[in-house]
Amino acid sequence: MVNTIRDPGTVALSTLGAAFAIVPKLLGKMTGSSAAPQVRSLTRSDLRAALAAGIDDLAAFRSDVLFVCLLYPTIGLVIAWAAFDRDVLPLLFPLLAGFTIVGPVAAVGLYEMSRRRASGEPTSWADGFRLLSSPSLMPILAVGAILFVLFLLWIGAAALIYGATLGPEPPRGLVDLLRGTLTTPAGWAMIVVGFAVGAVFAAVALTISFVSLPLLVDRDVGLVAALTTSVKAASASPGPVAAWGVIVAVCLALAAIPALLGLIFVFPILGHATWHLYRRIVAAP
């Protein structure tokens, strides 16, 4: 009998219905106590300034140490899962790449730390958890649920792409997967199609989250206003926002090359920088 991909692609597709059922329960307040803000256009110099401010916040907070404790256990579990389950192995790289979709939710604590530092408030790692008592907690969770649904869709799409190119039989191991991916026409077809499809998912995730999550950390505007403000900001500055997406993708990819060690520093920098980018789009109240 031919052994075909079962997890997590098939599981992802089969759980989408449950995921969509959960989203309405997490919507929280549709409207908040603050009005939706006006957005300003971005320039390329804003991107450079945001990155510089993100590096400065990292140096001040040493949030890289925090992410050693949070990020690496999660990534380690994903790698171990793939190592012990042949059906998951073809989706190892899509699973790791999918972190760019759900990663903004993991950065909300960094947004709060940067917010407090910018306003002159005493700040520590523990302040990142103050959001648990925030009036925007449920809208933040709702954005997270939307991003998680996108993540599931991406994993399902990646499973279908593998099945149509190198599949449906899973590889015998990581070496077999790499050989098939890099030395066969089907493998390169999988790379090209997977990159194109993944870019679409990443663009959608960026559009709905790069302003909405920092805005919800900053103000009680509600879910609808946060999402629409994020979309408006992306529409107002499509070139710089696209450039920011490329910067994020390239930085994460390069950081992952040295055994994922670079992510310890790059992810916190991008998280803090996203807050400062938001500040350049939305003026302080």
N, C-alpha and C positions, 0 to 999 in steps of 0.2 A: 504493500500500500504506500502511495506517495504521501510523504509528510508535508503538509502545507502550513503556511503562516496562520497562526491562530491568535497570538498575542504580540503586542497590545493592539495591533491594528483592528482586528475583528472585534476585540473587546471594546475599543474606543468607539467604533461605529455603533455597537449594540447598546452602549451606555449613553448615547447622545440624548435619547428620549428622556432618560432619568435626569440628565444634566439640565435639559431645557425645563423640566418640571421643577427643578430646584431654583432656577433663576428668579421666578416671580416671588418666591419666598424670601429672597435676599435683596429685593429691590429697595427695601427700606423706604425712606421718605423720598417721594418723587420730586418734591419741591423743598427748598430750605428757607431759612430766615433771611438770607442775603440775596440780593439781585445778581443775575448773571453779569459778569464784567465785560467790558469792551476789550477787544484784542488789538494788539499792535503788530505791524509787520516785522519780520526778522530779517537780518542781514547776515552775511557770512562772518562778519566781525563779531556778531553776537554769539555765534557758535564757538569761536576761539575764546571769547571772554568767559563763556559758561564753562568750558573745559578747564581754563586756568583757575576759575573759582572752585571747581570740583576738586582739582588737585590740592588747592589750598585747604579745603575742608577735610580732605583725607589726611593731610599732614596734621591738622589740628585735632581730629577725632581719633586717628588711627583705627578707623572703621574696618581696615583690612583684617585686623585681628578678629573682629567680630565675625567676619565672613569666613574665616578659617573654621570657626565653630559651626556655622550655619550652612554654608554652601558646600563644603567638601563632603560632609556626611551624606547629603542628598545626592550629589553626583556619584559618590561611591556606591550607594545603593542601586542607582540606575545601571552602573557598569557591572556590578556583581549580578544583577538580575539578568543582564544580557549574557554574561559569561556562563551562567548556569542553565540558560534556556535557549536552545537553538532557534526557537520560533521568534524570540525577541531580538536576537543578534542582528538581523537585517535592519532593524529599526533603531539600533543604538545611536547612530549619528542623527537621525531625525528627532529622537528623544532629547539628545543634548542640544540640538539646534532649537528645539521647541522652547528651550528656556528663555530665548529672546522674546517669546510671546507672553509668557507668564511672569517673566522677570520683573517688569515694572511694579507688580504687586509686592514683591519681596523688597522693593526699594522704598516703600512708603515710610518706613522708619528713618531712612536717610533723609527724606524730604523734611521730616519733622525736625531732625537734628540741624539741618542747614537753615531751616526757618528760624529756629530759636537762636542760632548763632548770629544770623543777619539782624535780628531784632535786639541783640545785646543781652539775651536771657542766658542764665547759667545752663550749660548743656552737658549731658553725659549720655552714654549708651542707653541707660534706662529710659531716657526721655523718648526714645523711639517707640516705646511701648505705651506711651500716654494716649495714643490713638484708640486704644481699647475702650476708653471712656469718652471718645469724641462723638459729637452729635452726627458726624459724617461716617461713622463706622459702617452702618448698613449699606449706604451707597458705595463706599469703598469695597465692601465685600461683593456687592452686585457687579461692579466693574471687574473684580477678580473672577467672578463666575462667568462673565461674558468672555474674558480672556481664556478661561479654562475650556470653555466650549470651543473656542477657536483652536486651542491646543489639541483637543480631541479630533476636531475635523482635520487638522494638519497630519496627525498620526495616522488617521484613516486614509487620507490621500497618499501619504508616504507608503503605506502598506499596499495600496492599489498600484502605485508606480513600480514598486519592487516586483509585485506579482506579474506585471505586464512586461517587465524587462528581464531581470535575472531570475525571477521566481518561476513557478510557485514554490519549488522545493527550497527550504532554508539551507544556508551554507553549513559546511561541516565545522567551521571555526572561523575565527577572525581573519586568519591568513587567507583562507579560501574566499572570504567575503572581499577582502582587499584586492586579491588577485582578479576576481571576477569583475570588480568595479573598475579597476584601473587598466586592465589589459584586454578588455573585450568591447566591441561596439555596443553591446547591450548595456554594459556597465556605464559607458560614457553617456549613452542615451538617458540612463537613470539619473546621472549627475545633472545633465542639462535640464531635463524636465523637472527634476526635484528642486533644483535651484530656482527655476522660474516660478513654480507653484509656491515654494516656500517664501519667495520674495513678496508674493501677493498677500499671503497670510501675515507676514511681518509688517507690511505696509498698513494693513487694516488695523493690526494691533497697535502700531505706533500712532495712527491717526486718532484712535479713540482713547488712548491712555496717556500720551505724553503731556497733555495739559490737564485732563480730567482728574487724574490722581493727585498731582500737586495742588490743584485747586481745591479739591475736597479736604486735603490736609490743612489748607490755609483758611478756608471759609466754609460756612454751612450754606451751600447753594443748592444742594439736592442733586439727585442723579441726572435728571434730564438736562438741567442747565450745565452741569459739568461735561456731559458728553457733547452737547451741542457747541459749547465753547471750544472744546478740543477740536472738533471738526471745522469750526470757523477759523481757528488759528492755522490749521493745516491748509485750508483753502486760501487764506490770506497770504501765505508765504510758501507756496508749493516747492519752489526751488531749494530754499534753505532747510525746510523740513525734510525733503528727500535727501539732502546732503547730510543732515543729522542722522537719518536712518542708515545711510551708508557708513558714516563714521562709527556708529554703534556696532553694526554688523562686522566691519573690518577689525575694529578693536577687539571685539569678543573672539573673532576667529583667530587673530594673531595671539591673543592671550591664552587660547586653548592649546596652542602648538606645544609649548614646553610642559607637557604632562598636566595641562590645565592650571599650572601654577600661576600664570599671569592673571587669571580671573580673580585671584585674591585682591589684587590692586585695581584692576580695570573695572570690575563691577561697581565697587563703591565710588570710584571716580565718576563713572557715568551716572550713577544714582544721584550723587550730589550735584553734578553738572546739570542734570535734568531739572532740578529745582531752580537753579540760577537761570536756565533757559526759560522756564515758566515765568520767572520774575521779569524777564525782558519782554515777554509777550503780554503779561497782565500786570498792570500797575498795582502797587500796594494800596489797600483801601484807605 
